[in-house]
Amino acid sequence: MARKLKIGITCYPTLGGSGVVATELGKLLAERGHEIHFITHSVPFRLGKFHKNIFFHEVEVNDYYVFRYPPYDLSLASKMAQVAKMQQLDLLHVHYAVPHAVCAYLAKQMTGDGLKTVTTLHGTDITVLAQDESLKDLIRLAIHQSDAVTAVSNDLIQETRHLLDILSPIDLTYNFVDKRVYYPREVSALRADYADPSEKILMHISNFRPVKRVSDVVEIFERVSKKVPSKLLLVGEGPELSKIQCKIRNLGLEDRVHFLGKQEDVAHVISMADALLLPSEKESFGLVALEAMACGVPTIGSNAGGIPELVTHGETGFLSDIGNVEEMAEHAVRLLTDDELRGQFKQACLYRATHEFCNDVITAQYEAIYYRVLGIEADMPIPICNP
């Protein structure tokens, strides 16, 4: 039996897929007996209550008056090194190349080569930041200096290689859901607050950035609502929200659209839906589609980024070219008007989520990577997930 590890985890602790995955991974690793130290500027929002084997170390920024901008990156690197030495960490697992992998590299220089670093690429650290010529060399350095690099989809691996000329190995470790949390919930009473029994519910969950193409969501719903009695639930907040509200007013859809704001108990919310709309321009993975899948809700989405690796067209959802709202609406109408088809999709969603993207499998993959970089022999067969 391989020894238990002391692992430092750094992520963006606020709302966002990378922070969610990093926090849930830390909790699962702690359940397996590893000692987890979160090193961030605030408590990760999914961490919540007390957890055995989990510790939080706050990064405090120096406000020395000569600094025009608070040097968070330097403070983070210093805190990483401090925690690594005090707690005798085996490794740092950082989520996002910039600035976290760069900070981990600095921390390693301060503590010595005994500290290993694992970097997980989640998306915009490559798809957006790596397109900036002023950051390319920094991101490339961070990746090359990591002892292991993982990415959440094959599409992201290929984009990383293309944009940064990376030839070194990158491990594919898909995002995951905890099957104990994400499963179909009994929400008939909650659903009745938003839709009549004869109506279907379409849902979109995002941070309402332009890349999510929420305007397409509204256009899809407008077409669907003309053929199927339905309601649209919009979950989340972000820069495009006011523009979307204006579009909904102009189309006269106010009485058919509900804004739910940010929601933490996503499984209950998603369980109300008959279909999820995800027409994004870019999705390195599409965590919300996996969360929906685990709740038995199929996705109508775009054939973009890592989405096709998650959503199987014609089995767990339907995919169309980016911006093809007409076809997406047709797919939605077909799904919402065929109870037998929707039932087949639901069962396929549940099977795929619980067998291919479940917490046991992905957590074991990360553990294997940790032991590999530490040079520890570990006889750890990847578990088989059951619902």
C-alpha positions, 0 to 999 in steps of 0.5 A: 500500500503506497504511503499517504501524501501531503499535497498543496493545492492552489486554485482560483477559489471563487466560482468557476469550473477549475476551482470547483474541480480542484476543491472537489479533488482535494476533498476526495483525496482527503477522504482517501487519507491524504493530507491536503493544504489549500493555499489560496487568497480565500477559502474555496467556495465549495470547501464549506464545512470542516473536513478531516485532513484538509487545511487552509492557508490564506495568501496575504498580499503585502501593501507596501506603499511603493507597490503600484499594484499589490504583488499577489503572485510573489505573495502566493509563491512565498506562501507556497514555499512557507507551507511546503517547508512547514508542513513538509509537503510532497508536492504542489498541485496547481490549477491554471498555468498563470499565475499558479504554475509560475508561482509553484516554480518559484516556490520550488526554487526556494525549497529545493528539488524535493518539492514536486509540482503538478500543473492542471490546464483547464482552458482559458490559461491556454485558449485565451492567455497563451494567445497573448504573445507577451505571456507565451514564454511565461506559460511555456516556462511554467509548463516545462518546469512542472514535473507533470502536466495534465489537461481536462480534454484531448482538445486542450492538449492539442491546442496547448501543443499547437500554441506553445510548441509543447512536445513534453507529455501531457496527461489527459485527466477529464473533469469529474462529478461526485456521484454521491452529489450529482444524481437525479433529484426529486424536485417536482415541488421546486419545478412547479414554481417555474413551469406547469406540468405540461411545460418543458424546462430548458436551462442554461448555466454559465458565467455569462461571458461572451464566449458562452453565447448566451444570446444564442441560448435566447434565440434557441429558446424563442424558436423552441417556445413557438412549437413546445410549451416551455420555460427557460431558466438562466442560472448564473451572473456575468458581464452579458447579463444586462444585455441578455435581459434587454434581448428577452424584453425585446422579444417579449419573452419576459413571462417565459424566462426566469433568472435564478442567479448564482446557485450552489446546489447545482444538482437540485437546480439541474434536476428540474431541466429537460435539456441543457443549452450549451452553445458555447464558442469555446469549452475546454471541457464543459463541466456543466454538461457533465453535471447535467449528464449525471442528473440525467439531463441531456445537452443541446450544444455546440461542436466546440472544444472538448464538448464532443469528448463529453457529449455523444451526439445522438446518445447523450445529447445533440451537437451542432456547429457554433452559431447554428441556432436553427439546428439546435432549436430543431434538436431541442424540439425533437428531444422535448416532444419525444418522451421515449427518446428523452428517456433513452438519452437520460439512461445513456447520460446516467451510465456515461457520467457514473462509469466514465467520468466518476470521482473514483476513476479520475481521483485514482488517475491523479493519485497515480500521477502523484506517485509517478512524479515522486518515484513511489511504487504504487500498485493501484488499479484504476477502480471501476465505477458503479452507479 
